Each structure stands twice: as C-alpha cells, then as structure tokens.
Amino acid sequence: MKPNTHPKYQPVVFRDRGADFAILTRSTETSDKTIEWTDGNTYPVIDVEISSASHPFWTGRQRVLDSAGQIEKFRRRYGDRKNQS
C-alpha cells in the first residue's frame, strides 16, 4: 500500500443505545465521543440507530400494525363505498 493514502484503521465501539448493546470492532470511522471499554482502554464510540440486537429480522420480534383500526378509520372517513353506485 502507498503510505498516507488510506484512512486510519483503528478499534472503535459501535453502540445501540435502544438495545443496550455495544460491540468493539475495527473500522475507519471515528468519533469525538469516547467510552471506556471492559478492558480498561478508551475507544471512540459511534451510536447507531439499529443493530443485530434490535433489528426485527435478528430478534424475531415483528411490529404489529393495527390494520383493523386503519380500516375502520378509512370507513369512518370515506364511508362504505360498495353500497353506493
């Protein structure tokens, strides 16, 4: 590799606050925020919105949509159109 052409590859903590989950890995991403890891060292921390600990595909938990409520809301707003010609 040519020197000074690639970004620095360093240990970074990715944290999913919603799931109370964090993982230490290596990345070229960086952050001004830091966190003390269980090994006693301080690493940059990057907060993410979703991870394998909170994504429905990995957790098996699906979001239930209130489809019956939406249908009733539609019918209240527009009425029952099949009886009208």
Distance bins in CASP14 RR format, pairs under 12 A and 6 or more apart:
PFRMAT RR
TARGET T0000
AUTHOR 0000-0000-0000
RMODE 2
METHOD distances of the structure
MODEL  1
1 7 0 0 0 0 0 1 0 0 0 0 0
1 9 0 0 0 0 0 1 0 0 0 0 0
6 28 0 0 0 0 1 0 0 0 0 0 0
7 26 0 0 0 0 0 1 0 0 0 0 0
7 27 0 0 0 0 1 0 0 0 0 0 0
7 28 1 0 1 0 0 0 0 0 0 0 0
7 29 0 0 0 0 1 0 0 0 0 0 0
7 30 0 0 0 0 1 0 0 0 0 0 0
8 26 0 0 0 0 0 1 0 0 0 0 0
8 27 0 0 0 0 1 0 0 0 0 0 0
8 28 1 0 0 1 0 0 0 0 0 0 0
8 29 0 0 0 0 0 1 0 0 0 0 0
8 30 1 0 0 1 0 0 0 0 0 0 0
8 44 0 0 0 0 0 1 0 0 0 0 0
9 25 0 0 0 0 0 1 0 0 0 0 0
9 26 1 0 1 0 0 0 0 0 0 0 0
9 27 1 0 0 1 0 0 0 0 0 0 0
9 28 1 0 1 0 0 0 0 0 0 0 0
9 29 0 0 0 0 0 1 0 0 0 0 0
9 30 0 0 0 0 0 1 0 0 0 0 0
10 24 0 0 0 0 0 1 0 0 0 0 0
10 25 0 0 0 0 0 1 0 0 0 0 0
10 26 1 0 0 1 0 0 0 0 0 0 0
10 27 1 0 0 1 0 0 0 0 0 0 0
10 28 1 0 0 1 0 0 0 0 0 0 0
10 29 0 0 0 0 1 0 0 0 0 0 0
10 30 1 0 0 1 0 0 0 0 0 0 0
10 31 0 0 0 0 0 1 0 0 0 0 0
10 41 0 0 0 0 0 1 0 0 0 0 0
10 43 0 0 0 0 1 0 0 0 0 0 0
10 44 1 0 0 1 0 0 0 0 0 0 0
10 46 0 0 0 0 0 1 0 0 0 0 0
11 23 0 0 0 0 0 1 0 0 0 0 0
11 24 1 0 0 1 0 0 0 0 0 0 0
11 25 1 0 0 1 0 0 0 0 0 0 0
11 26 1 0 1 0 0 0 0 0 0 0 0
11 27 0 0 0 0 1 0 0 0 0 0 0
11 28 0 0 0 0 0 1 0 0 0 0 0
11 29 0 0 0 0 0 1 0 0 0 0 0
11 30 0 0 0 0 0 1 0 0 0 0 0
11 34 0 0 0 0 0 1 0 0 0 0 0
11 35 0 0 0 0 0 1 0 0 0 0 0
11 37 0 0 0 0 1 0 0 0 0 0 0
11 39 0 0 0 0 1 0 0 0 0 0 0
11 41 1 0 0 1 0 0 0 0 0 0 0
11 42 0 0 0 0 0 1 0 0 0 0 0
11 43 1 0 1 0 0 0 0 0 0 0 0
11 44 0 0 0 0 1 0 0 0 0 0 0
11 45 0 0 0 0 0 1 0 0 0 0 0
11 46 0 0 0 0 0 1 0 0 0 0 0
12 22 0 0 0 0 0 1 0 0 0 0 0
12 23 0 0 0 0 1 0 0 0 0 0 0
12 24 1 0 0 1 0 0 0 0 0 0 0
12 25 1 0 0 1 0 0 0 0 0 0 0
12 26 1 0 0 1 0 0 0 0 0 0 0
12 27 1 0 1 0 0 0 0 0 0 0 0
12 28 0 0 0 0 1 0 0 0 0 0 0
12 29 1 0 1 0 0 0 0 0 0 0 0
12 30 1 0 0 1 0 0 0 0 0 0 0
12 31 1 0 0 1 0 0 0 0 0 0 0
12 33 0 0 0 0 0 1 0 0 0 0 0
12 34 0 0 0 0 0 1 0 0 0 0 0
12 35 0 0 0 0 1 0 0 0 0 0 0
12 37 0 0 0 0 0 1 0 0 0 0 0
12 41 0 0 0 0 0 1 0 0 0 0 0
12 42 0 0 0 0 0 1 0 0 0 0 0
12 43 1 0 0 1 0 0 0 0 0 0 0
12 44 1 0 1 0 0 0 0 0 0 0 0
12 45 1 0 0 1 0 0 0 0 0 0 0
12 46 1 0 0 1 0 0 0 0 0 0 0
12 47 0 0 0 0 0 1 0 0 0 0 0
12 48 0 0 0 0 0 1 0 0 0 0 0
13 21 0 0 0 0 0 1 0 0 0 0 0
13 22 1 0 1 0 0 0 0 0 0 0 0
13 23 1 0 0 1 0 0 0 0 0 0 0
13 24 1 0 1 0 0 0 0 0 0 0 0
13 25 1 0 0 1 0 0 0 0 0 0 0
13 26 0 0 0 0 0 1 0 0 0 0 0
13 27 0 0 0 0 1 0 0 0 0 0 0
13 29 0 0 0 0 0 1 0 0 0 0 0
13 30 0 0 0 0 0 1 0 0 0 0 0
13 31 0 0 0 0 1 0 0 0 0 0 0
13 33 0 0 0 0 1 0 0 0 0 0 0
13 34 0 0 0 0 1 0 0 0 0 0 0
13 35 1 0 1 0 0 0 0 0 0 0 0
13 36 0 0 0 0 1 0 0 0 0 0 0
13 37 1 0 0 1 0 0 0 0 0 0 0
13 38 0 0 0 0 0 1 0 0 0 0 0
13 39 0 0 0 0 0 1 0 0 0 0 0
13 41 0 0 0 0 0 1 0 0 0 0 0
13 42 0 0 0 0 1 0 0 0 0 0 0
13 43 1 0 1 0 0 0 0 0 0 0 0
13 44 1 0 0 1 0 0 0 0 0 0 0
13 45 1 0 1 0 0 0 0 0 0 0 0
13 46 1 0 0 1 0 0 0 0 0 0 0
13 47 0 0 0 0 1 0 0 0 0 0 0
13 48 0 0 0 0 0 1 0 0 0 0 0
13 51 0 0 0 0 0 1 0 0 0 0 0
14 21 0 0 0 0 1 0 0 0 0 0 0
14 22 1 0 0 1 0 0 0 0 0 0 0
14 23 1 0 1 0 0 0 0 0 0 0 0
14 24 0 0 0 0 1 0 0 0 0 0 0
14 25 1 0 0 1 0 0 0 0 0 0 0
14 26 0 0 0 0 0 1 0 0 0 0 0
14 27 1 0 0 1 0 0 0 0 0 0 0
14 29 0 0 0 0 1 0 0 0 0 0 0
14 31 0 0 0 0 1 0 0 0 0 0 0
14 33 0 0 0 0 0 1 0 0 0 0 0
14 35 0 0 0 0 0 1 0 0 0 0 0
14 37 0 0 0 0 0 1 0 0 0 0 0
14 43 0 0 0 0 0 1 0 0 0 0 0
14 44 0 0 0 0 1 0 0 0 0 0 0
14 45 1 0 0 1 0 0 0 0 0 0 0
14 46 1 0 1 0 0 0 0 0 0 0 0
14 47 0 0 0 0 1 0 0 0 0 0 0
14 48 1 0 1 0 0 0 0 0 0 0 0
14 49 0 0 0 0 0 1 0 0 0 0 0
14 50 0 0 0 0 0 1 0 0 0 0 0
14 51 1 0 0 1 0 0 0 0 0 0 0
14 52 0 0 0 0 0 1 0 0 0 0 0
14 53 0 0 0 0 0 1 0 0 0 0 0
15 21 1 0 0 1 0 0 0 0 0 0 0
15 22 1 0 1 0 0 0 0 0 0 0 0
15 23 0 0 0 0 1 0 0 0 0 0 0
15 24 0 0 0 0 1 0 0 0 0 0 0
15 25 0 0 0 0 0 1 0 0 0 0 0
15 31 0 0 0 0 0 1 0 0 0 0 0
15 33 0 0 0 0 1 0 0 0 0 0 0
15 34 0 0 0 0 0 1 0 0 0 0 0
15 35 1 0 0 1 0 0 0 0 0 0 0
15 37 0 0 0 0 0 1 0 0 0 0 0
15 43 0 0 0 0 0 1 0 0 0 0 0
15 44 0 0 0 0 0 1 0 0 0 0 0
15 45 1 0 1 0 0 0 0 0 0 0 0
15 46 1 0 0 1 0 0 0 0 0 0 0
15 47 1 0 1 0 0 0 0 0 0 0 0
15 48 1 0 0 1 0 0 0 0 0 0 0
15 49 0 0 0 0 0 1 0 0 0 0 0
15 50 0 0 0 0 0 1 0 0 0 0 0
15 51 0 0 0 0 1 0 0 0 0 0 0
15 53 0 0 0 0 0 1 0 0 0 0 0
15 54 0 0 0 0 0 1 0 0 0 0 0
16 22 1 0 0 1 0 0 0 0 0 0 0
16 23 0 0 0 0 1 0 0 0 0 0 0
16 45 0 0 0 0 0 1 0 0 0 0 0
16 46 0 0 0 0 0 1 0 0 0 0 0
16 47 1 0 0 1 0 0 0 0 0 0 0
16 48 1 0 1 0 0 0 0 0 0 0 0
16 49 1 0 0 1 0 0 0 0 0 0 0
16 50 1 0 0 1 0 0 0 0 0 0 0
16 51 1 1 0 0 0 0 0 0 0 0 0
16 52 0 0 0 0 1 0 0 0 0 0 0
16 53 1 0 1 0 0 0 0 0 0 0 0
16 54 1 0 1 0 0 0 0 0 0 0 0
16 55 0 0 0 0 1 0 0 0 0 0 0
16 58 0 0 0 0 0 1 0 0 0 0 0
16 59 0 0 0 0 0 1 0 0 0 0 0
17 33 0 0 0 0 0 1 0 0 0 0 0
17 35 0 0 0 0 0 1 0 0 0 0 0
17 45 0 0 0 0 0 1 0 0 0 0 0
17 46 0 0 0 0 0 1 0 0 0 0 0
17 47 1 0 0 1 0 0 0 0 0 0 0
17 48 0 0 0 0 1 0 0 0 0 0 0
17 49 0 0 0 0 1 0 0 0 0 0 0
17 50 0 0 0 0 0 1 0 0 0 0 0
17 51 0 0 0 0 1 0 0 0 0 0 0
17 53 0 0 0 0 0 1 0 0 0 0 0
17 54 0 0 0 0 1 0 0 0 0 0 0
18 47 0 0 0 0 1 0 0 0 0 0 0
18 48 0 0 0 0 1 0 0 0 0 0 0
18 49 0 0 0 0 1 0 0 0 0 0 0
18 50 0 0 0 0 1 0 0 0 0 0 0
18 51 0 0 0 0 1 0 0 0 0 0 0
18 53 0 0 0 0 1 0 0 0 0 0 0
18 54 1 0 0 1 0 0 0 0 0 0 0
18 55 0 0 0 0 0 1 0 0 0 0 0
19 47 0 0 0 0 0 1 0 0 0 0 0
19 48 0 0 0 0 1 0 0 0 0 0 0
19 49 0 0 0 0 0 1 0 0 0 0 0
19 50 0 0 0 0 1 0 0 0 0 0 0
19 51 1 0 0 1 0 0 0 0 0 0 0
19 52 0 0 0 0 1 0 0 0 0 0 0
19 53 1 1 0 0 0 0 0 0 0 0 0
19 54 1 1 0 0 0 0 0 0 0 0 0
19 55 0 0 0 0 1 0 0 0 0 0 0
19 56 0 0 0 0 0 1 0 0 0 0 0
19 58 0 0 0 0 0 1 0 0 0 0 0
19 59 0 0 0 0 1 0 0 0 0 0 0
19 61 0 0 0 0 0 1 0 0 0 0 0
20 51 0 0 0 0 0 1 0 0 0 0 0
20 53 1 0 0 1 0 0 0 0 0 0 0
20 54 0 0 0 0 1 0 0 0 0 0 0
21 47 0 0 0 0 0 1 0 0 0 0 0
21 48 0 0 0 0 1 0 0 0 0 0 0
21 50 0 0 0 0 0 1 0 0 0 0 0
21 51 1 0 1 0 0 0 0 0 0 0 0
21 52 1 0 0 1 0 0 0 0 0 0 0
21 53 1 1 0 0 0 0 0 0 0 0 0
21 54 1 0 0 1 0 0 0 0 0 0 0
21 55 0 0 0 0 0 1 0 0 0 0 0
21 58 0 0 0 0 0 1 0 0 0 0 0
21 59 0 0 0 0 0 1 0 0 0 0 0
22 35 1 0 0 1 0 0 0 0 0 0 0
22 36 0 0 0 0 0 1 0 0 0 0 0
22 37 0 0 0 0 1 0 0 0 0 0 0
22 38 0 0 0 0 1 0 0 0 0 0 0
22 43 0 0 0 0 1 0 0 0 0 0 0
22 45 1 0 0 1 0 0 0 0 0 0 0
22 46 0 0 0 0 0 1 0 0 0 0 0
22 47 0 0 0 0 1 0 0 0 0 0 0
22 48 0 0 0 0 1 0 0 0 0 0 0
22 51 0 0 0 0 1 0 0 0 0 0 0
22 52 0 0 0 0 0 1 0 0 0 0 0
22 53 0 0 0 0 1 0 0 0 0 0 0
23 35 0 0 0 0 0 1 0 0 0 0 0
23 37 0 0 0 0 0 1 0 0 0 0 0
23 38 0 0 0 0 0 1 0 0 0 0 0
23 43 0 0 0 0 0 1 0 0 0 0 0
23 45 0 0 0 0 0 1 0 0 0 0 0
23 46 0 0 0 0 0 1 0 0 0 0 0
23 48 0 0 0 0 1 0 0 0 0 0 0
23 51 1 0 0 1 0 0 0 0 0 0 0
23 52 0 0 0 0 1 0 0 0 0 0 0
23 53 0 0 0 0 1 0 0 0 0 0 0
24 35 0 0 0 0 1 0 0 0 0 0 0
24 36 0 0 0 0 0 1 0 0 0 0 0
24 37 1 0 1 0 0 0 0 0 0 0 0
24 38 0 0 0 0 1 0 0 0 0 0 0
24 39 0 0 0 0 1 0 0 0 0 0 0
24 40 0 0 0 0 0 1 0 0 0 0 0
24 41 0 0 0 0 1 0 0 0 0 0 0
24 42 0 0 0 0 0 1 0 0 0 0 0
24 43 1 0 0 1 0 0 0 0 0 0 0
24 44 0 0 0 0 0 1 0 0 0 0 0
24 45 0 0 0 0 1 0 0 0 0 0 0
24 46 0 0 0 0 0 1 0 0 0 0 0
25 37 0 0 0 0 0 1 0 0 0 0 0
25 43 0 0 0 0 1 0 0 0 0 0 0
25 44 0 0 0 0 0 1 0 0 0 0 0
25 45 0 0 0 0 0 1 0 0 0 0 0
25 46 0 0 0 0 0 1 0 0 0 0 0
25 48 0 0 0 0 0 1 0 0 0 0 0
25 51 0 0 0 0 0 1 0 0 0 0 0
26 43 0 0 0 0 0 1 0 0 0 0 0
26 44 0 0 0 0 0 1 0 0 0 0 0
27 43 0 0 0 0 0 1 0 0 0 0 0
27 44 0 0 0 0 1 0 0 0 0 0 0
27 45 0 0 0 0 0 1 0 0 0 0 0
27 46 1 0 0 1 0 0 0 0 0 0 0
27 48 0 0 0 0 0 1 0 0 0 0 0
28 44 0 0 0 0 0 1 0 0 0 0 0
28 46 0 0 0 0 0 1 0 0 0 0 0
29 43 0 0 0 0 0 1 0 0 0 0 0
29 44 1 0 0 1 0 0 0 0 0 0 0
29 45 0 0 0 0 0 1 0 0 0 0 0
29 46 1 0 1 0 0 0 0 0 0 0 0
29 47 0 0 0 0 0 1 0 0 0 0 0
29 48 0 0 0 0 0 1 0 0 0 0 0
30 43 0 0 0 0 0 1 0 0 0 0 0
30 44 1 0 1 0 0 0 0 0 0 0 0
30 45 0 0 0 0 0 1 0 0 0 0 0
30 46 0 0 0 0 1 0 0 0 0 0 0
31 42 0 0 0 0 0 1 0 0 0 0 0
31 43 0 0 0 0 1 0 0 0 0 0 0
31 44 1 0 1 0 0 0 0 0 0 0 0
31 45 1 0 1 0 0 0 0 0 0 0 0
31 46 1 0 1 0 0 0 0 0 0 0 0
31 47 0 0 0 0 1 0 0 0 0 0 0
31 48 0 0 0 0 0 1 0 0 0 0 0
32 44 1 0 0 1 0 0 0 0 0 0 0
32 45 0 0 0 0 1 0 0 0 0 0 0
32 46 0 0 0 0 0 1 0 0 0 0 0
32 47 0 0 0 0 0 1 0 0 0 0 0
33 42 0 0 0 0 0 1 0 0 0 0 0
33 43 0 0 0 0 0 1 0 0 0 0 0
33 44 1 0 0 1 0 0 0 0 0 0 0
33 45 1 0 1 0 0 0 0 0 0 0 0
33 46 1 0 0 1 0 0 0 0 0 0 0
33 47 1 0 0 1 0 0 0 0 0 0 0
34 40 0 0 0 0 0 1 0 0 0 0 0
34 41 0 0 0 0 1 0 0 0 0 0 0
34 42 1 0 1 0 0 0 0 0 0 0 0
34 43 1 0 0 1 0 0 0 0 0 0 0
34 44 1 0 1 0 0 0 0 0 0 0 0
34 45 1 0 0 1 0 0 0 0 0 0 0
34 46 0 0 0 0 0 1 0 0 0 0 0
35 41 0 0 0 0 1 0 0 0 0 0 0
35 42 1 0 0 1 0 0 0 0 0 0 0
35 43 1 0 0 1 0 0 0 0 0 0 0
35 44 0 0 0 0 1 0 0 0 0 0 0
35 45 1 0 1 0 0 0 0 0 0 0 0
35 46 0 0 0 0 1 0 0 0 0 0 0
35 47 0 0 0 0 0 1 0 0 0 0 0
36 42 1 0 1 0 0 0 0 0 0 0 0
36 43 0 0 0 0 1 0 0 0 0 0 0
36 44 0 0 0 0 0 1 0 0 0 0 0
36 45 0 0 0 0 1 0 0 0 0 0 0
37 43 1 0 1 0 0 0 0 0 0 0 0
37 44 0 0 0 0 0 1 0 0 0 0 0
37 45 0 0 0 0 1 0 0 0 0 0 0
48 54 0 0 0 0 1 0 0 0 0 0 0
48 55 0 0 0 0 0 1 0 0 0 0 0
49 55 0 0 0 0 0 1 0 0 0 0 0
50 56 0 0 0 0 1 0 0 0 0 0 0
50 57 0 0 0 0 0 1 0 0 0 0 0
50 58 0 0 0 0 1 0 0 0 0 0 0
50 59 0 0 0 0 0 1 0 0 0 0 0
51 57 0 0 0 0 0 1 0 0 0 0 0
51 58 0 0 0 0 1 0 0 0 0 0 0
51 59 0 0 0 0 0 1 0 0 0 0 0
52 58 1 0 1 0 0 0 0 0 0 0 0
52 59 0 0 0 0 1 0 0 0 0 0 0
52 60 0 0 0 0 0 1 0 0 0 0 0
53 59 1 0 0 1 0 0 0 0 0 0 0
53 60 0 0 0 0 0 1 0 0 0 0 0
53 61 0 0 0 0 0 1 0 0 0 0 0
54 60 0 0 0 0 0 1 0 0 0 0 0
54 61 0 0 0 0 1 0 0 0 0 0 0
54 63 0 0 0 0 0 1 0 0 0 0 0
55 61 0 0 0 0 1 0 0 0 0 0 0
55 62 0 0 0 0 0 1 0 0 0 0 0
55 63 0 0 0 0 0 1 0 0 0 0 0
56 62 1 0 1 0 0 0 0 0 0 0 0
56 63 1 0 0 1 0 0 0 0 0 0 0
56 64 0 0 0 0 0 1 0 0 0 0 0
57 63 0 0 0 0 0 1 0 0 0 0 0
65 71 0 0 0 0 0 1 0 0 0 0 0
66 72 0 0 0 0 1 0 0 0 0 0 0
66 73 0 0 0 0 1 0 0 0 0 0 0
67 73 0 0 0 0 0 1 0 0 0 0 0
67 74 0 0 0 0 0 1 0 0 0 0 0
68 74 0 0 0 0 0 1 0 0 0 0 0
68 75 0 0 0 0 0 1 0 0 0 0 0
69 75 0 0 0 0 1 0 0 0 0 0 0
69 76 0 0 0 0 1 0 0 0 0 0 0
69 77 0 0 0 0 0 1 0 0 0 0 0
70 76 0 0 0 0 0 1 0 0 0 0 0
70 77 0 0 0 0 0 1 0 0 0 0 0
71 77 0 0 0 0 0 1 0 0 0 0 0
71 78 0 0 0 0 0 1 0 0 0 0 0
71 79 0 0 0 0 0 1 0 0 0 0 0
71 80 0 0 0 0 0 1 0 0 0 0 0
72 78 0 0 0 0 0 1 0 0 0 0 0
72 79 0 0 0 0 0 1 0 0 0 0 0
72 80 0 0 0 0 0 1 0 0 0 0 0
73 79 0 0 0 0 0 1 0 0 0 0 0
74 80 0 0 0 0 0 1 0 0 0 0 0
74 81 0 0 0 0 1 0 0 0 0 0 0
75 81 0 0 0 0 1 0 0 0 0 0 0
75 82 0 0 0 0 0 1 0 0 0 0 0
75 83 0 0 0 0 0 1 0 0 0 0 0
78 84 0 0 0 0 0 1 0 0 0 0 0
END
